[in-house]
Amino acid sequence: MAFATAAAAHTRPQISSSAAPSTTTSRSSEDRLLAQKRAMIAALNEHRINTIGELRRVERIFATLGSPDVTQPMTAACTR
């Protein structure tokens, strides 16, 4: 049982790479995108994303979102 718990603790948050919000996006979709972005930022801050490949994946996702509030967590993750 400890293995399942440990494996669950290391799962990375998923966000669609085609998740760029549009003007026709419904409120629930916007809420979901915001929750996913917060989960990715939390994963960066908690050092759960720690390989170059994972950082590049997150960087590409954040680039599609076009949100400036992800700069600090990305910079911190790359400089540790």
PDB file as gemmi writes it, atoms N, CA and C in Angstrom:
CRYST1    1.000    1.000    1.000  90.00  90.00  90.00 P 1                      
ATOM      1  N   MET A   1       0.820  -1.192   0.000  1.00  0.00           N  
ATOM      2  CA  MET A   1       0.000   0.000   0.000  1.00  0.00           C  
ATOM      3  C   MET A   1       0.858   1.248   0.000  1.00  0.00           C  
ATOM      4  N   ALA A   2       2.029   1.179   0.623  1.00  0.00           N  
ATOM      5  CA  ALA A   2       2.916   2.335   0.658  1.00  0.00           C  
ATOM      6  C   ALA A   2       3.388   2.704  -0.736  1.00  0.00           C  
ATOM      7  N   PHE A   3       3.551   1.708  -1.618  1.00  0.00           N  
ATOM      8  CA  PHE A   3       3.986   1.984  -2.978  1.00  0.00           C  
ATOM      9  C   PHE A   3       2.951   2.823  -3.708  1.00  0.00           C  
ATOM     10  N   ALA A   4       1.677   2.492  -3.576  1.00  0.00           N  
ATOM     11  CA  ALA A   4       0.624   3.251  -4.243  1.00  0.00           C  
ATOM     12  C   ALA A   4       0.591   4.688  -3.740  1.00  0.00           C  
ATOM     13  N   THR A   5       0.783   4.881  -2.468  1.00  0.00           N  
ATOM     14  CA  THR A   5       0.801   6.227  -1.897  1.00  0.00           C  
ATOM     15  C   THR A   5       2.002   7.011  -2.410  1.00  0.00           C  
ATOM     16  N   ALA A   6       3.159   6.383  -2.452  1.00  0.00           N  
ATOM     17  CA  ALA A   6       4.355   7.055  -2.942  1.00  0.00           C  
ATOM     18  C   ALA A   6       4.216   7.397  -4.421  1.00  0.00           C  
ATOM     19  N   ALA A   7       3.651   6.491  -5.204  1.00  0.00           N  
ATOM     20  CA  ALA A   7       3.468   6.754  -6.625  1.00  0.00           C  
ATOM     21  C   ALA A   7       2.491   7.897  -6.842  1.00  0.00           C  
ATOM     22  N   ALA A   8       1.437   7.946  -6.057  1.00  0.00           N  
ATOM     23  CA  ALA A   8       0.449   9.014  -6.190  1.00  0.00           C  
ATOM     24  C   ALA A   8       1.044  10.365  -5.803  1.00  0.00           C  
ATOM     25  N   ALA A   9       1.968  10.384  -4.877  1.00  0.00           N  
ATOM     26  CA  ALA A   9       2.570  11.638  -4.436  1.00  0.00           C  
ATOM     27  C   ALA A   9       3.462  12.243  -5.506  1.00  0.00           C  
ATOM     28  N   HIS A  10       3.949  11.420  -6.443  1.00  0.00           N  
ATOM     29  CA  HIS A  10       4.871  11.917  -7.451  1.00  0.00           C  
ATOM     30  C   HIS A  10       4.223  12.116  -8.814  1.00  0.00           C  
ATOM     31  N   THR A  11       2.922  12.056  -8.877  1.00  0.00           N  
ATOM     32  CA  THR A  11       2.275  12.296 -10.160  1.00  0.00           C  
ATOM     33  C   THR A  11       2.302  13.777 -10.463  1.00  0.00           C  
ATOM     34  N   ARG A  12       2.541  14.098 -11.710  1.00  0.00           N  
ATOM     35  CA  ARG A  12       2.609  15.502 -12.082  1.00  0.00           C  
ATOM     36  C   ARG A  12       1.258  15.976 -12.575  1.00  0.00           C  
ATOM     37  N   PRO A  13       0.942  17.220 -12.318  1.00  0.00           N  
ATOM     38  CA  PRO A  13      -0.333  17.751 -12.775  1.00  0.00           C  
ATOM     39  C   PRO A  13      -0.365  17.788 -14.290  1.00  0.00           C  
ATOM     40  N   GLN A  14      -1.490  17.492 -14.859  1.00  0.00           N  
ATOM     41  CA  GLN A  14      -1.643  17.477 -16.301  1.00  0.00           C  
ATOM     42  C   GLN A  14      -2.431  18.685 -16.758  1.00  0.00           C  
ATOM     43  N   ILE A  15      -1.998  19.259 -17.852  1.00  0.00           N  
ATOM     44  CA  ILE A  15      -2.721  20.352 -18.479  1.00  0.00           C  
ATOM     45  C   ILE A  15      -2.554  20.168 -19.975  1.00  0.00           C  
ATOM     46  N   SER A  16      -3.586  20.364 -20.692  1.00  0.00           N  
ATOM     47  CA  SER A  16      -3.550  20.183 -22.127  1.00  0.00           C  
ATOM     48  C   SER A  16      -2.672  21.245 -22.765  1.00  0.00           C  
ATOM     49  N   SER A  17      -1.827  20.846 -23.712  1.00  0.00           N  
ATOM     50  CA  SER A  17      -0.971  21.823 -24.387  1.00  0.00           C  
ATOM     51  C   SER A  17      -1.776  22.702 -25.326  1.00  0.00           C  
ATOM     52  N   SER A  18      -2.982  22.309 -25.645  1.00  0.00           N  
ATOM     53  CA  SER A  18      -3.837  23.141 -26.487  1.00  0.00           C  
ATOM     54  C   SER A  18      -4.868  23.864 -25.630  1.00  0.00           C  
ATOM     55  N   ALA A  19      -4.484  24.181 -24.411  1.00  0.00           N  
ATOM     56  CA  ALA A  19      -5.415  24.743 -23.441  1.00  0.00           C  
ATOM     57  C   ALA A  19      -5.436  26.264 -23.420  1.00  0.00           C  
ATOM     58  N   ALA A  20      -4.982  26.905 -24.477  1.00  0.00           N  
ATOM     59  CA  ALA A  20      -4.998  28.364 -24.500  1.00  0.00           C  
ATOM     60  C   ALA A  20      -6.434  28.858 -24.453  1.00  0.00           C  
ATOM     61  N   PRO A  21      -6.750  29.734 -23.507  1.00  0.00           N  
ATOM     62  CA  PRO A  21      -8.121  30.203 -23.384  1.00  0.00           C  
ATOM     63  C   PRO A  21      -8.521  31.072 -24.574  1.00  0.00           C  
ATOM     64  N   SER A  22      -9.766  30.987 -24.961  1.00  0.00           N  
ATOM     65  CA  SER A  22     -10.273  31.820 -26.040  1.00  0.00           C  
ATOM     66  C   SER A  22     -11.407  32.676 -25.511  1.00  0.00           C  
ATOM     67  N   THR A  23     -11.870  33.578 -26.325  1.00  0.00           N  
ATOM     68  CA  THR A  23     -12.944  34.461 -25.882  1.00  0.00           C  
ATOM     69  C   THR A  23     -14.264  33.726 -25.766  1.00  0.00           C  
ATOM     70  N   THR A  24     -14.387  32.562 -26.396  1.00  0.00           N  
ATOM     71  CA  THR A  24     -15.628  31.802 -26.327  1.00  0.00           C  
ATOM     72  C   THR A  24     -15.581  30.692 -25.293  1.00  0.00           C  
ATOM     73  N   THR A  25     -14.508  30.622 -24.512  1.00  0.00           N  
ATOM     74  CA  THR A  25     -14.371  29.587 -23.482  1.00  0.00           C  
ATOM     75  C   THR A  25     -15.401  29.812 -22.385  1.00  0.00           C  
ATOM     76  N   SER A  26     -16.060  28.747 -21.969  1.00  0.00           N  
ATOM     77  CA  SER A  26     -17.062  28.860 -20.911  1.00  0.00           C  
ATOM     78  C   SER A  26     -16.387  29.106 -19.564  1.00  0.00           C  
ATOM     79  N   ARG A  27     -17.157  29.550 -18.611  1.00  0.00           N  
ATOM     80  CA  ARG A  27     -16.641  29.854 -17.273  1.00  0.00           C  
ATOM     81  C   ARG A  27     -16.043  28.615 -16.620  1.00  0.00           C  
ATOM     82  N   SER A  28     -16.682  27.461 -16.775  1.00  0.00           N  
ATOM     83  CA  SER A  28     -16.157  26.250 -16.152  1.00  0.00           C  
ATOM     84  C   SER A  28     -14.828  25.844 -16.778  1.00  0.00           C  
ATOM     85  N   SER A  29     -14.661  26.057 -18.062  1.00  0.00           N  
ATOM     86  CA  SER A  29     -13.382  25.761 -18.713  1.00  0.00           C  
ATOM     87  C   SER A  29     -12.302  26.705 -18.211  1.00  0.00           C  
ATOM     88  N   GLU A  30     -12.633  27.969 -18.042  1.00  0.00           N  
ATOM     89  CA  GLU A  30     -11.672  28.936 -17.514  1.00  0.00           C  
ATOM     90  C   GLU A  30     -11.273  28.574 -16.090  1.00  0.00           C  
ATOM     91  N   ASP A  31     -12.250  28.155 -15.306  1.00  0.00           N  
ATOM     92  CA  ASP A  31     -11.962  27.732 -13.924  1.00  0.00           C  
ATOM     93  C   ASP A  31     -11.042  26.519 -13.913  1.00  0.00           C  
ATOM     94  N   ARG A  32     -11.298  25.573 -14.824  1.00  0.00           N  
ATOM     95  CA  ARG A  32     -10.473  24.374 -14.907  1.00  0.00           C  
ATOM     96  C   ARG A  32      -9.045  24.732 -15.320  1.00  0.00           C  
ATOM     97  N   LEU A  33      -8.892  25.633 -16.294  1.00  0.00           N  
ATOM     98  CA  LEU A  33      -7.564  26.061 -16.720  1.00  0.00           C  
ATOM     99  C   LEU A  33      -6.815  26.753 -15.586  1.00  0.00           C  
ATOM    100  N   LEU A  34      -7.521  27.584 -14.844  1.00  0.00           N  
ATOM    101  CA  LEU A  34      -6.909  28.277 -13.717  1.00  0.00           C  
ATOM    102  C   LEU A  34      -6.450  27.283 -12.650  1.00  0.00           C  
ATOM    103  N   ALA A  35      -7.276  26.287 -12.371  1.00  0.00           N  
ATOM    104  CA  ALA A  35      -6.909  25.263 -11.388  1.00  0.00           C  
ATOM    105  C   ALA A  35      -5.699  24.458 -11.866  1.00  0.00           C  
ATOM    106  N   GLN A  36      -5.651  24.143 -13.161  1.00  0.00           N  
ATOM    107  CA  GLN A  36      -4.520  23.399 -13.705  1.00  0.00           C  
ATOM    108  C   GLN A  36      -3.240  24.238 -13.656  1.00  0.00           C  
ATOM    109  N   LYS A  37      -3.360  25.527 -13.957  1.00  0.00           N  
ATOM    110  CA  LYS A  37      -2.195  26.410 -13.901  1.00  0.00           C  
ATOM    111  C   LYS A  37      -1.677  26.500 -12.465  1.00  0.00           C  
ATOM    112  N   ARG A  38      -2.580  26.640 -11.516  1.00  0.00           N  
ATOM    113  CA  ARG A  38      -2.178  26.687 -10.095  1.00  0.00           C  
ATOM    114  C   ARG A  38      -1.492  25.394  -9.677  1.00  0.00           C  
ATOM    115  N   ALA A  39      -1.995  24.257 -10.181  1.00  0.00           N  
ATOM    116  CA  ALA A  39      -1.382  22.963  -9.849  1.00  0.00           C  
ATOM    117  C   ALA A  39       0.032  22.869 -10.414  1.00  0.00           C  
ATOM    118  N   MET A  40       0.238  23.372 -11.632  1.00  0.00           N  
ATOM    119  CA  MET A  40       1.573  23.360 -12.229  1.00  0.00           C  
ATOM    120  C   MET A  40       2.524  24.277 -11.452  1.00  0.00           C  
ATOM    121  N   ILE A  41       2.048  25.449 -11.050  1.00  0.00           N  
ATOM    122  CA  ILE A  41       2.870  26.373 -10.267  1.00  0.00           C  
ATOM    123  C   ILE A  41       3.221  25.740  -8.921  1.00  0.00           C  
ATOM    124  N   ALA A  42       2.253  25.094  -8.290  1.00  0.00           N  
ATOM    125  CA  ALA A  42       2.518  24.422  -7.009  1.00  0.00           C  
ATOM    126  C   ALA A  42       3.553  23.315  -7.193  1.00  0.00           C  
ATOM    127  N   ALA A  43       3.444  22.558  -8.281  1.00  0.00           N  
ATOM    128  CA  ALA A  43       4.419  21.497  -8.543  1.00  0.00           C  
ATOM    129  C   ALA A  43       5.819  22.075  -8.733  1.00  0.00           C  
ATOM    130  N   LEU A  44       5.911  23.217  -9.407  1.00  0.00           N  
ATOM    131  CA  LEU A  44       7.215  23.879  -9.569  1.00  0.00           C  
ATOM    132  C   LEU A  44       7.753  24.339  -8.223  1.00  0.00           C  
ATOM    133  N   ASN A  45       6.911  24.978  -7.432  1.00  0.00           N  
ATOM    134  CA  ASN A  45       7.336  25.502  -6.130  1.00  0.00           C  
ATOM    135  C   ASN A  45       7.724  24.403  -5.152  1.00  0.00           C  
ATOM    136  N   GLU A  46       7.101  23.231  -5.285  1.00  0.00           N  
ATOM    137  CA  GLU A  46       7.388  22.108  -4.383  1.00  0.00           C  
ATOM    138  C   GLU A  46       8.480  21.197  -4.936  1.00  0.00           C  
ATOM    139  N   HIS A  47       9.105  21.603  -6.033  1.00  0.00           N  
ATOM    140  CA  HIS A  47      10.213  20.866  -6.654  1.00  0.00           C  
ATOM    141  C   HIS A  47       9.814  19.463  -7.094  1.00  0.00           C  
ATOM    142  N   ARG A  48       8.564  19.300  -7.516  1.00  0.00           N  
ATOM    143  CA  ARG A  48       8.124  18.011  -8.051  1.00  0.00           C  
ATOM    144  C   ARG A  48       8.417  17.905  -9.536  1.00  0.00           C  
ATOM    145  N   ILE A  49       8.695  19.004 -10.187  1.00  0.00           N  
ATOM    146  CA  ILE A  49       9.095  19.017 -11.590  1.00  0.00           C  
ATOM    147  C   ILE A  49      10.575  19.351 -11.572  1.00  0.00           C  
ATOM    148  N   ASN A  50      11.417  18.363 -11.911  1.00  0.00           N  
ATOM    149  CA  ASN A  50      12.838  18.566 -11.669  1.00  0.00           C  
ATOM    150  C   ASN A  50      13.752  18.082 -12.779  1.00  0.00           C  
ATOM    151  N   THR A  51      13.231  17.760 -13.947  1.00  0.00           N  
ATOM    152  CA  THR A  51      14.107  17.420 -15.067  1.00  0.00           C  
ATOM    153  C   THR A  51      13.929  18.472 -16.148  1.00  0.00           C  
ATOM    154  N   ILE A  52      14.929  18.587 -16.990  1.00  0.00           N  
ATOM    155  CA  ILE A  52      14.865  19.573 -18.075  1.00  0.00           C  
ATOM    156  C   ILE A  52      13.682  19.288 -18.984  1.00  0.00           C  
ATOM    157  N   GLY A  53      13.439  18.026 -19.278  1.00  0.00           N  
ATOM    158  CA  GLY A  53      12.304  17.667 -20.141  1.00  0.00           C  
ATOM    159  C   GLY A  53      10.977  18.109 -19.555  1.00  0.00           C  
ATOM    160  N   GLU A  54      10.796  17.877 -18.261  1.00  0.00           N  
ATOM    161  CA  GLU A  54       9.562  18.302 -17.601  1.00  0.00           C  
ATOM    162  C   GLU A  54       9.440  19.820 -17.567  1.00  0.00           C  
ATOM    163  N   LEU A  55      10.558  20.499 -17.304  1.00  0.00           N  
ATOM    164  CA  LEU A  55      10.531  21.967 -17.290  1.00  0.00           C  
ATOM    165  C   LEU A  55      10.183  22.525 -18.669  1.00  0.00           C  
ATOM    166  N   ARG A  56      10.708  21.922 -19.726  1.00  0.00           N  
ATOM    167  CA  ARG A  56      10.393  22.372 -21.083  1.00  0.00           C  
ATOM    168  C   ARG A  56       8.917  22.145 -21.397  1.00  0.00           C  
ATOM    169  N   ARG A  57       8.380  21.016 -20.951  1.00  0.00           N  
ATOM    170  CA  ARG A  57       6.960  20.722 -21.182  1.00  0.00           C  
ATOM    171  C   ARG A  57       6.099  21.782 -20.509  1.00  0.00           C  
ATOM    172  N   VAL A  58       6.418  22.103 -19.261  1.00  0.00           N  
ATOM    173  CA  VAL A  58       5.665  23.115 -18.522  1.00  0.00           C  
ATOM    174  C   VAL A  58       5.834  24.481 -19.186  1.00  0.00           C  
ATOM    175  N   GLU A  59       7.046  24.785 -19.617  1.00  0.00           N  
ATOM    176  CA  GLU A  59       7.301  26.066 -20.281  1.00  0.00           C  
ATOM    177  C   GLU A  59       6.448  26.220 -21.542  1.00  0.00           C  
ATOM    178  N   ARG A  60       6.341  25.152 -22.333  1.00  0.00           N  
ATOM    179  CA  ARG A  60       5.520  25.208 -23.552  1.00  0.00           C  
ATOM    180  C   ARG A  60       4.046  25.405 -23.212  1.00  0.00           C  
ATOM    181  N   ILE A  61       3.587  24.735 -22.177  1.00  0.00           N  
ATOM    182  CA  ILE A  61       2.187  24.877 -21.763  1.00  0.00           C  
ATOM    183  C   ILE A  61       1.919  26.295 -21.287  1.00  0.00           C  
ATOM    184  N   PHE A  62       2.806  26.824 -20.458  1.00  0.00           N  
ATOM    185  CA  PHE A  62       2.626  28.193 -19.968  1.00  0.00           C  
ATOM    186  C   PHE A  62       2.693  29.207 -21.101  1.00  0.00           C  
ATOM    187  N   ALA A  63       3.504  28.936 -22.120  1.00  0.00           N  
ATOM    188  CA  ALA A  63       3.595  29.856 -23.259  1.00  0.00           C  
ATOM    189  C   ALA A  63       2.262  29.944 -23.996  1.00  0.00           C  
ATOM    190  N   THR A  64       1.541  28.829 -24.094  1.00  0.00           N  
ATOM    191  CA  THR A  64       0.232  28.862 -24.767  1.00  0.00           C  
ATOM    192  C   THR A  64      -0.798  29.619 -23.946  1.00  0.00           C  
ATOM    193  N   LEU A  65      -0.611  29.636 -22.628  1.00  0.00           N  
ATOM    194  CA  LEU A  65      -1.562  30.347 -21.776  1.00  0.00           C  
ATOM    195  C   LEU A  65      -1.326  31.849 -21.814  1.00  0.00           C  
ATOM    196  N   GLY A  66      -0.090  32.273 -22.059  1.00  0.00           N  
ATOM    197  CA  GLY A  66       0.220  33.689 -22.142  1.00  0.00           C  
ATOM    198  C   GLY A  66       0.022  34.444 -20.836  1.00  0.00           C  
ATOM    199  N   SER A  67       0.304  33.816 -19.729  1.00  0.00           N  
ATOM    200  CA  SER A  67       0.089  34.416 -18.417  1.00  0.00           C  
ATOM    201  C   SER A  67       1.425  34.847 -17.810  1.00  0.00           C  
ATOM    202  N   PRO A  68       1.586  36.127 -17.449  1.00  0.00           N  
ATOM    203  CA  PRO A  68       2.866  36.594 -16.919  1.00  0.00           C  
ATOM    204  C   PRO A  68       3.165  36.128 -15.494  1.00  0.00           C  
ATOM    205  N   ASP A  69       2.187  35.621 -14.763  1.00  0.00           N  
ATOM    206  CA  ASP A  69       2.422  35.238 -13.371  1.00  0.00           C  
ATOM    207  C   ASP A  69       3.157  33.908 -13.216  1.00  0.00           C  
ATOM    208  N   VAL A  70       3.547  33.281 -14.308  1.00  0.00           N  
ATOM    209  CA  VAL A  70       4.272  32.013 -14.235  1.00  0.00           C  
ATOM    210  C   VAL A  70       5.782  32.211 -14.349  1.00  0.00           C  
ATOM    211  N   THR A  71       6.218  33.429 -14.582  1.00  0.00           N  
ATOM    212  CA  THR A  71       7.640  33.699 -14.787  1.00  0.00           C  
ATOM    213  C   THR A  71       8.468  33.375 -13.546  1.00  0.00           C  
ATOM    214  N   GLN A  72       8.055  33.842 -12.396  1.00  0.00           N  
ATOM    215  CA  GLN A  72       8.829  33.630 -11.172  1.00  0.00           C  
ATOM    216  C   GLN A  72       8.965  32.148 -10.823  1.00  0.00           C  
ATOM    217  N   PRO A  73       7.878  31.348 -10.839  1.00  0.00           N  
ATOM    218  CA  PRO A  73       8.045  29.928 -10.525  1.00  0.00           C  
ATOM    219  C   PRO A  73       8.952  29.201 -11.527  1.00  0.00           C  
ATOM    220  N   MET A  74       8.871  29.554 -12.803  1.00  0.00           N  
ATOM    221  CA  MET A  74       9.727  28.928 -13.804  1.00  0.00           C  
ATOM    222  C   MET A  74      11.189  29.300 -13.566  1.00  0.00           C  
ATOM    223  N   THR A  75      11.439  30.575 -13.293  1.00  0.00           N  
ATOM    224  CA  THR A  75      12.810  31.030 -13.037  1.00  0.00           C  
ATOM    225  C   THR A  75      13.379  30.342 -11.797  1.00  0.00           C  
ATOM    226  N   ALA A  76      12.591  30.270 -10.752  1.00  0.00           N  
ATOM    227  CA  ALA A  76      13.043  29.624  -9.510  1.00  0.00           C  
ATOM    228  C   ALA A  76      13.343  28.150  -9.747  1.00  0.00           C  
ATOM    229  N   ALA A  77      12.528  27.474 -10.536  1.00  0.00           N  
ATOM    230  CA  ALA A  77      12.742  26.056 -10.797  1.00  0.00           C  
ATOM    231  C   ALA A  77      14.007  25.825 -11.617  1.00  0.00           C  
ATOM    232  N   CYS A  78      14.321  26.746 -12.514  1.00  0.00           N  
ATOM    233  CA  CYS A  78      15.499  26.589 -13.368  1.00  0.00           C  
ATOM    234  C   CYS A  78      16.795  26.977 -12.685  1.00  0.00           C  
ATOM    235  N   THR A  79      16.722  27.776 -11.627  1.00  0.00           N  
ATOM    236  CA  THR A  79      17.948  28.251 -10.988  1.00  0.00           C  
ATOM    237  C   THR A  79      18.322  27.504  -9.729  1.00  0.00           C  
ATOM    238  N   ARG A  80      17.549  26.532  -9.317  1.00  0.00           N  
ATOM    239  CA  ARG A  80      17.919  25.808  -8.102  1.00  0.00           C  
ATOM    240  C   ARG A  80      18.904  24.732  -8.384  1.00  0.00           C  
TER     241      ARG A  80                                                      
END                                                                             
